[in-house]
């Protein structure tokens, strides 16, 4: 005695469509993608990796121009503090020998992954249903969500703090934010 089931053609067609879409093997990458560079040509991924894992940077020897303002009585204005070039009436050039800067590890990326990885699978399940099972759209939405989490991690990272000299130079103590170029370069892409 066999059982005959009728109907379900629409379900079967939808399942076949989902399987075909999944077989296209799309992926999403999130981070600092190829081609993202600083204005000086340095890859953003290189700076991001140095911030993540720490490292040393050798600053080559160079000359520095120091701008000051001299009062009419011959004394330095502003207690001899440096001024902008447009305000200066006295400049000196100083040679700075090559030196090494040690950058501590600031694991903002690994910390973000550890904190959020458990929600990505369930989120993708919800997202893919909302995207009518279009994997490219769903992965794009997931990529956007993870990119936002990465940017939040960069903004919120605080330990170890910047060196006091860096805080003076930047005017604030935000270890992973200076020009916001790295922050704004965090991106994602969906590939087939």
N, C-alpha and C positions, 0 to 999 in steps of 0.2 A: 504494500500500500504506500504510494508516494504522496507527497504533499505538494500541491501546486499553489504558488503564490502569484497573484497578479497585481499589477500596479507597481509603483516604485520606480518607474522609468525616469521621472524627473530627478529623484534622489540619485539613482545610478549615474545619470548624465552629469549631475553636479559633482559627484565624487570622482568621476573620470576627469572632469575639468580641473578639479583641485589637484589630482595626481599629476596631470600633464603640466600644470603650472609649477608644482613643486619639483618636477624632474628637470626644469630649466636651471636649477642649481644657482640661484642668485646668492650673492653674499653682500654684507655691508661692512665697510671698514670705517672706523671712527678714530680720529686722532689728528696728527699733523701730517697732512698728505704731501706727496711729491709736488714740487713746484711752489710751495709756500716758502717765501724767503723774506728776510728783512731788507730794507732799502739798500744795505751794503752788500747784498747778495748771499749772506749767510743763511743756510737752510734753517727754517723754524724748527724742524725735527731735531737738528743738532742741539740747538739751545734748549729745547724741551727735554732732551735726554740728559744733558748736563744738569739741568735743574732736578730732574727725577732721581738720578743716581749719584750726583755730585761729581766733582772733578777739579782739574786745575786748568787755568787759562794763563798763558804767558802773554803779557802785554809787551810788545816790542818797544825798544827805545824810541823816544820821540821828544819833540820840543813843545813846550806849553807857553802860551802868551798869557801873562797876568796883567789884568787891567785894574788901575787904581785912579782915584781922583785926588789931586793935590790942591789944597786951598791956596789962596793968594799969599798967605804968610809962609808957604813952603811945607806946611804940615799935611799929612794925609787926612783926607776927609773920612768919615765913618770909621774912625780908629784904625785906618789902614786896611779895612776889609776890601775884598775884591768887588768891583762893580762891573756892570755890563759895558761892552766895548763902546756903545753909543754914549755912555756917561763918562768915560775915561778921558783924562788928559795926560796920563802917564802909563807907559807900558814897559814891561820887562819880559824877556824871553828866557826860559829856564829849560835846561836839558834834563830829561828824565831817563834814567837807565832802564833797561828791560827788567821786569819784575813778574812774579808769579802770584796769582790770586787763587786761593783755595775756596771752592764753592761747596758747601755741605749738601748732602743728599736731602731732597725735599720730595718724598714719595707721594705726590698729589695724584698721580695717575693710578699707581698700584692701590693706593688707599681708596680711590673712587671705585675701582673695580671690585675690591673686597667688600665695600659697603653696599654696592648696588647690584652685583651679579645675580643674586637670588631673585630679583624682581623682573629681570629681562625676559626670561622664558614665559612666565605667566602674562607679562605685558604683551609679548608678541602674539600669544594666543588671542587676547582680547582685540589687539590692533588688527590682526589678519581678518577676523570676522567683520570688524567695522570697515575694512578695506575691500569687502566682498571677495575675499580670498585672492586678491591680487598681491602676489609676493613682492613685487617691486615697490608698490605703494606701501605695503606693510613694513618692509625693511627700511624704506626711507623714513617712515614715521619713527621706527625704533632707533634708527641712526640719529635722528634729530633729538630724540629724548636722551640718548646716551651722550651726545655732544653737549647738550645743555647741562647734564650732570658733571661732565668734565670741566666745563667753564665754571660752574658753581664751585667745584673743588679747587680750581686755581684761585678764584676770588677769596675763598674762605680759608685757604691754607695759611697758617701763622707760625709754625714752629719747624725749624729754628728761625728765629727772627733775622732780619737784615743786620749787618754790622752797623755800628753807630755812624760811621762815615758814609755808608750807603743811605741811611735814613736822612742824614743832613743833605746829601746830594739830591735825593728824590723828594724830600719834604714830607714823607710819610713812610710807615713801616708796613709794607705789604710785600712779603718776600717774593711772590711770583708775578707781581704786576709792576711794571715800570711805565712803558709806553702803551701797554695793553695789546701790543702786536701779537704776542704769543697767544694770549687769551682769545683775541678775535680770529686767529688762524685755526683754532680748533674746528674741525669740519668732519664731514662724513661723505661717503659715496657708495652707491649701490652698483655692484658689478654682476654680470651674468657669466 
